[in-house]
Amino acid sequence: MAMIGIHLDHEAPVDEAIQRGADCVQFFISDPQDWRIPPPGPRAAEIAATSMTKYVHAPYTINLASGNNRIRIPSRKILADTCRAAEAFGAVAVIVHGGHVTADDDPRKGFQRWRKALKEHDSPMPLLLENTAGGNYAMARRLDMLAGLWEQVGGFSLGFCLDTCHAHAGGEGLEGIVDRVKAITGRIDLVHANDSKDTAGSGRDRHENLGHGQIGVEAIAEVVAAAGVPAICETPGGVAEHRADIQALRSRLSG
């Protein structure tokens, strides 16, 4: 059965994940809306020494597709800094959003900017590109855009993280989503198992606890089972809500 984990913003993510009954954990190592990655510090060594599988989510500010140098160039730096810090924390991968171009830009240029960023990116830390929920010019909302991007970046050992809420809100739907994504990327490395507060195609990135949203836990569990990779719940609440989400998913995967 796939490992099931939780995303936490806490200073002690492994301890908090254990309290929730998680098999693995994902966390930020800085403010996700900031452009700075602080030095890892002594906390990193303590977390790295634990046996739990750890993922790091890169800041939301990163946009490698942007035509604005004041966004794109700092994005490359913060991604490099995040990967270096993730190594210190003992992470197995860094998850990063696909970013977007503007209405007056050509998406194909966004694909090429991603390619250039990966050519210059020098880190052994695996990168997982995550699909996103909104934006008409997003690199990884619609699968047709993802296909165009993957033509440029597929040769760089880039992995893929499939978010169920994002696919639902992005208008792709979950039926057959694993096969449709794999037909483009050849791989799925991680699933973000999230329900959605909003209807399909809304473009709104608002996660809900499993079984309390518009998707339903059964459909989410089917995606996780089909992907056959670890799953991380990025859902609201505290210990009780997170334990319930993990157990709801675990029970359906073991049934």
JONORRA-V11139 format. One record per backbone hydrogen bond with DSSP energy under -0.5 kcal/mol. NH is the residue of the N-H (numbers start at 1). CO is the residue of the C=O. E is the energy in kcal/mol with one decimal. If there is no record, write none. Layout:
BEGIN
((NH/CO/E) (NH/CO/E))
END
This chain:
BEGIN
((5/231/-3.2) (6/24/-1.3) (7/233/-2.4) (8/26/-2.7) (13/10/-0.5) (16/12/-2.3) (17/13/-2.3) (18/14/-2.4) (19/15/-1.8) (20/16/-1.0) (21/18/-1.6) (22/17/-2.4) (23/4/-3.4) (24/4/-0.6) (25/53/-2.2) (26/6/-2.2) (27/55/-1.8) (28/8/-0.6) (34/31/-2.0) (38/36/-0.6) (44/41/-1.2) (45/41/-0.6) (46/42/-1.4) (47/43/-2.1) (48/44/-3.0) (49/45/-1.7) (50/47/-1.3) (53/23/-0.7) (55/25/-2.6) (56/93/-2.2) (57/27/-1.8) (58/56/-0.5) (58/95/-3.1) (60/32/-1.9) (61/32/-0.9) (62/59/-1.0) (66/63/-1.0) (69/67/-0.7) (71/68/-1.9) (72/68/-3.1) (73/69/-1.8) (74/69/-0.5) (75/71/-1.7) (76/72/-1.8) (77/73/-1.7) (78/74/-2.8) (79/75/-2.0) (80/76/-2.1) (81/77/-2.7) (82/78/-2.3) (83/79/-2.3) (84/80/-2.1) (85/81/-2.3) (86/82/-2.8) (87/83/-1.8) (88/84/-1.4) (89/85/-1.5) (90/87/-1.3) (91/86/-2.6) (92/54/-3.1) (93/54/-0.6) (94/126/-2.5) (95/56/-2.5) (96/128/-2.6) (98/130/-0.9) (101/137/-2.0) (105/102/-1.9) (107/105/-0.6) (109/106/-1.6) (110/106/-1.2) (111/107/-2.1) (112/108/-1.9) (113/109/-2.3) (114/110/-2.0) (115/111/-2.2) (116/112/-2.4) (117/113/-2.3) (118/114/-2.3) (119/115/-2.1) (120/116/-1.7) (121/117/-1.0) (123/121/-0.6) (128/94/-2.8) (129/127/-0.5) (129/159/-2.5) (130/96/-2.4) (131/161/-1.4) (132/140/-1.4) (138/135/-1.2) (139/99/-2.6) (146/142/-2.3) (147/143/-2.2) (148/144/-1.5) (149/145/-2.4) (150/146/-2.9) (151/147/-1.5) (152/148/-0.6) (152/149/-1.4) (153/149/-1.7) (154/150/-2.4) (156/153/-1.9) (157/154/-0.6) (158/153/-0.6) (159/127/-3.0) (161/129/-3.0) (162/190/-2.5) (163/161/-0.6) (164/162/-0.6) (164/192/-2.5) (167/163/-2.2) (168/164/-2.3) (169/165/-3.0) (170/166/-2.4) (171/167/-0.5) (171/168/-1.1) (172/167/-2.3) (173/167/-1.0) (177/174/-2.0) (180/176/-2.2) (181/177/-2.6) (182/178/-2.6) (183/179/-1.8) (184/180/-0.5) (184/181/-1.5) (185/181/-2.9) (186/182/-1.7) (189/160/-3.1) (190/160/-1.2) (191/230/-2.1) (192/162/-2.6) (193/191/-0.9) (193/232/-1.8) (194/192/-1.2) (195/208/-1.7) (197/206/-2.5) (201/168/-2.4) (202/199/-1.6) (203/169/-2.4) (206/204/-1.3) (208/195/-1.9) (212/209/-2.2) (214/196/-3.3) (220/216/-1.6) (221/217/-2.8) (222/218/-2.0) (223/219/-1.5) (224/220/-2.2) (225/221/-2.8) (226/222/-2.3) (227/223/-2.4) (228/224/-2.4) (229/224/-0.6) (231/3/-2.7) (232/191/-2.8) (233/5/-2.5) (234/232/-0.6) (242/238/-2.5) (243/239/-2.6) (244/240/-2.0) (245/241/-2.1) (246/242/-2.5) (247/243/-2.5) (248/244/-2.6) (249/245/-2.0) (250/246/-2.8) (251/247/-2.8) (252/248/-1.2) (253/249/-1.7) (254/250/-1.6) (255/251/-0.6))
END
